[in-house]
Amino acid sequence: MIIAVDVQYHHDTATVGGVAFEHWTSECEHATYRSNIDEVHDYIPGEFYRRELPCILHLFKEHSLAPDTR
């Protein structure tokens, strides 16, 4: 499974969404996912892992997702 994700920030909260595909060549999505995060870190240039990564990991955990990382 491949998951395309994006995070939308609202002050100190966020909404993260994901669209799952079976393969890179899939013509339509397999499923969609959405999670809300109550607290996010401030934006610091070059420190993706502090703000965006926790939101993405929250989405994966909340929906029991295991994307292919190969």
N, C-alpha and C positions, 0 to 999 in steps of 0.2 A: 504494500500500500504506500502511496505517495500522498503527502498532505501539503497543500499550499496554505500558508497562514498569514494573517495580518493582525495588527493590534491597533485599536482606536483608543486614544487617551482622552479622558474627561477630567481635567485637573489632577486629582490624586487617585482616580479610579481608572479602570480600563475595561474594554470589551475586546476579547480575542476571538477570531473566527478561523475556521479551517474548512477547506474543501478537499475531500479525499478522492483519489483516482487509483484505479487498479494498476495502470501502467502509464508511462510517459506519453504513449500514443493514444490513450483513451480519448474518445470524442465527447464524453459526458461524464459528469461527476458520479461517484459511487455514493457519497454521503456528505452532509454538511454538519458542522459542529459549532457551538458558540458557548463561551463562558464569560462570566463577569468577575473582575478582580477588584476587591475593595480598596486595596492600598498598593500603590506603585511608587518606585523610587523616582526622584527627579532625573531629568535627562542630563547626562554628562557625555559630551562628545568622546567617541572611542570606547565607551564602556557599555556596549550592547548587553553584556551579561547582567548588568544591574537592573535595567528597566524592562527590556523586551523579552529576554530569555525566561525569566520567571513566569511571565504571562503565557508563553508558549508551552512551557513544562506543565503549568496548571491545566491548560486545555487537554494535553495528553493524559494527565493523571485523572482528571474529572471524567473523561469519556473512555478511559481504558484503551487508549490508542497506542499502537506500536508501529510507527512508520518504518519502512525499510531504510536503513542507514548505510547500505552498501554503495 
